[in-house]
C-alpha cells in the first residue's frame, strides 16, 4: 500500500485511488490492467492502490469497507462520495439495485428512504477489460477424446460439487473424457476436490493453478468444453478467456451468463447438462464445430476497447 498523496494537483490532472479488498485472481488482473493503462502520463497525476490479500472472500465482501475506510490516507483530494458507480455487468447492476429494498426491510427501524432512486442515476455498466494475447497456430490438437476444463476458483460459490458430480456420472455411464481442473486454490479447499481427484484417476490431465498465463492459455486451447456450475457470478473472466481460446462454453441459464452468451451455451438443469456432456463425449468433434460456429464479439470485452471507456468515465479524455 502506498500512502503518499499530494495535497494539491493541477486542475487538468487527477489522482486516482483504487480500492481492492480481494487482490488476487481476476480482481488483481483488473487492478493491474487499470494501473498500467491509466498511468499514461497525460492527465493522471498519480495512481494509488489500497488492497487486501485474496483470502476469506465472504468476509472481505462483508467487512473490508470498514477496514479500508480507516487506512485511506488522511491527507488527500479524493472524492469519497461517488459521482459514477460502475458495475461489470447489467446483471450485477440490476441485482444490486433490486436488492436494496429487500435488504433494508430486514432492518427493524430507521430505514433510509429512496436509496435505489438516488443511486440508480449514477449507475453504469462497464465490462471487465481482458487481454487476449496471440499464441500462434494450434498444433497437436486431439479430437478423439473430449477434454473438459473447469477454470474457476476452488471455492464453494463456484459449486465444484455439482461439476464433479457430473463427471462421476459420466464415469458411471462408461463414457471417456479427459479433464483439466484449473483455477486458484486458497487456504481452505472444499474436500470434494481431493475426493474427485482420486476417483477420476487417469482422466485428469491437468490439476491446479498453472505457473504462467501462457501455460494456462495453452491448456484452454487444447480443451473442447469449458464448464461453469457457479451459484455466484457477476461476470466470469475465466469462462470468457476459455471461450476466446477455443473452448465451447456451457453455463447455467442464470446469473450473468444469458447477458454474455448465446442460448446454445446455456443449460437449465443438471439433467440437461449431463445429456449435453454425454453427447459431446460420444462426438468430441461436435464441440470444435460448435465453437467455430459460435458468434461472439470479443472486442467488447477487450482491454484495447474498454480502457478508452474507463478513461472517458474518469474524465481523462
MOUR-V612512 format. One record per pair of residues at least 24 apart in sequence whose C-alpha atoms are under 7 Angstrom apart, sorted by sequence separation. I is the first residue (numbers start at 0). J is the second residue. D is the distance in Angstrom with one decimal. If there is no record, write none. Layout:
# MOUR-V612512
i=I j=J d=D
i=I j=J d=D
This chain:
# MOUR-V612512
i=178 j=202 d=6.1
i=179 j=203 d=6.1
i=183 j=207 d=7.0
i=220 j=244 d=5.1
i=222 j=246 d=6.1
i=223 j=247 d=6.2
i=224 j=248 d=5.9
i=225 j=249 d=6.2
i=226 j=250 d=6.2
i=227 j=251 d=7.0
i=177 j=202 d=4.7
i=178 j=203 d=5.0
i=179 j=204 d=5.7
i=180 j=205 d=6.2
i=181 j=206 d=5.9
i=182 j=207 d=6.3
i=183 j=208 d=5.2
i=219 j=244 d=6.0
i=220 j=245 d=5.4
i=176 j=202 d=6.4
i=177 j=203 d=5.8
i=178 j=204 d=6.0
i=179 j=205 d=4.5
i=180 j=206 d=4.9
i=181 j=207 d=4.7
i=182 j=208 d=5.1
i=219 j=245 d=6.9
i=220 j=246 d=6.9
i=177 j=204 d=6.4
i=179 j=206 d=5.9
i=180 j=207 d=6.0
i=181 j=208 d=5.3
i=219 j=246 d=6.7
i=22 j=50 d=6.0
i=216 j=244 d=7.0
i=13 j=42 d=6.2
i=14 j=43 d=6.0
i=21 j=50 d=6.9
i=22 j=51 d=5.9
i=153 j=182 d=6.7
i=12 j=42 d=4.6
i=13 j=43 d=5.0
i=14 j=44 d=5.2
i=15 j=45 d=6.3
i=16 j=46 d=5.9
i=17 j=47 d=6.0
i=18 j=48 d=6.0
i=19 j=49 d=6.3
i=20 j=50 d=5.3
i=21 j=51 d=5.6
i=22 j=52 d=5.4
i=23 j=53 d=5.0
i=146 j=176 d=5.9
i=147 j=177 d=6.1
i=148 j=178 d=5.6
i=149 j=179 d=6.4
i=150 j=180 d=6.2
i=151 j=181 d=6.5
i=152 j=182 d=5.0
i=153 j=183 d=6.1
i=11 j=42 d=6.3
i=12 j=43 d=5.4
i=13 j=44 d=5.4
i=14 j=45 d=4.8
i=15 j=46 d=4.7
i=16 j=47 d=4.8
i=17 j=48 d=4.7
i=18 j=49 d=5.0
i=19 j=50 d=4.6
i=20 j=51 d=4.7
i=21 j=52 d=5.7
i=22 j=53 d=5.0
i=144 j=175 d=6.7
i=145 j=176 d=4.8
i=146 j=177 d=4.6
i=147 j=178 d=4.6
i=148 j=179 d=4.7
i=149 j=180 d=4.9
i=150 j=181 d=4.6
i=151 j=182 d=4.6
i=152 j=183 d=5.0
i=153 j=184 d=5.0
i=160 j=191 d=6.3
i=12 j=44 d=5.5
i=14 j=46 d=5.9
i=15 j=47 d=6.2
i=16 j=48 d=6.0
i=17 j=49 d=6.3
i=18 j=50 d=5.9
i=19 j=51 d=6.6
i=21 j=53 d=4.3
i=144 j=176 d=5.5
i=145 j=177 d=6.1
i=146 j=178 d=5.5
i=147 j=179 d=6.3
i=148 j=180 d=5.9
i=149 j=181 d=5.9
i=150 j=182 d=4.8
i=152 j=184 d=6.1
i=163 j=195 d=6.4
i=21 j=54 d=6.9
i=144 j=177 d=6.8
i=154 j=188 d=6.6
i=155 j=189 d=6.8
i=89 j=124 d=5.9
i=153 j=188 d=6.3
i=154 j=189 d=6.5
i=88 j=124 d=5.6
i=84 j=121 d=5.6
i=85 j=122 d=5.9
i=86 j=123 d=6.3
i=87 j=124 d=5.7
i=88 j=125 d=6.7
i=21 j=59 d=6.8
i=83 j=121 d=4.8
i=84 j=122 d=4.7
i=85 j=123 d=5.1
i=86 j=124 d=4.8
i=87 j=125 d=5.2
i=88 j=126 d=6.1
i=20 j=59 d=6.1
i=82 j=121 d=6.3
i=83 j=122 d=6.0
i=84 j=123 d=6.2
i=85 j=124 d=5.7
i=86 j=125 d=6.0
i=87 j=126 d=4.6
i=247 j=286 d=6.3
i=85 j=125 d=6.2
i=87 j=127 d=5.8
i=247 j=289 d=6.9
i=20 j=63 d=6.1
i=247 j=290 d=4.9
i=246 j=290 d=6.5
i=245 j=290 d=6.6
i=1 j=47 d=6.3
i=1 j=48 d=6.8
i=0 j=48 d=6.2
i=0 j=49 d=5.2
i=0 j=50 d=6.7
i=224 j=286 d=6.9
i=223 j=286 d=5.9
i=223 j=287 d=6.4
i=162 j=228 d=6.1
i=161 j=228 d=6.6
i=6 j=74 d=6.5
i=6 j=75 d=5.9
i=2 j=72 d=5.7
i=4 j=74 d=6.8
i=5 j=75 d=6.6
i=6 j=76 d=6.6
i=158 j=228 d=5.7
i=4 j=75 d=6.0
i=157 j=228 d=6.2
i=158 j=229 d=5.3
i=157 j=229 d=4.0
i=158 j=230 d=6.3
i=156 j=229 d=6.2
i=157 j=230 d=5.9
i=148 j=222 d=6.4
i=156 j=230 d=5.5
i=157 j=231 d=6.6
i=147 j=222 d=6.0
i=156 j=231 d=5.6
i=146 j=222 d=4.8
i=147 j=223 d=6.0
i=148 j=224 d=6.1
i=149 j=225 d=6.0
i=146 j=223 d=5.2
i=147 j=224 d=4.9
i=148 j=225 d=4.9
i=149 j=226 d=5.7
i=145 j=223 d=6.3
i=146 j=224 d=6.5
i=147 j=225 d=6.0
i=148 j=226 d=6.5
i=140 j=221 d=5.9
i=151 j=237 d=6.4
i=150 j=237 d=5.9
i=29 j=127 d=7.0
i=176 j=280 d=6.3
i=175 j=280 d=6.4
i=174 j=280 d=6.5
i=165 j=273 d=6.3
i=169 j=277 d=6.9
i=54 j=185 d=6.9
i=145 j=279 d=6.9
i=145 j=280 d=5.5
i=145 j=283 d=4.9
i=144 j=283 d=6.3
i=143 j=283 d=6.5
i=142 j=283 d=5.8
i=91 j=233 d=5.3
i=142 j=284 d=5.9
i=90 j=233 d=6.6
i=88 j=233 d=6.5
i=88 j=234 d=6.2
i=87 j=234 d=6.4
i=90 j=254 d=6.7
i=90 j=255 d=5.4
i=129 j=300 d=5.9
i=130 j=301 d=6.0
i=128 j=300 d=5.6
i=129 j=301 d=4.7
i=130 j=302 d=5.7
i=127 j=300 d=6.6
i=128 j=301 d=5.2
i=129 j=302 d=5.1
i=126 j=300 d=6.3
i=128 j=302 d=4.3
i=128 j=305 d=5.7
i=128 j=306 d=6.9
i=25 j=236 d=6.6
i=36 j=306 d=6.9
i=42 j=315 d=6.0
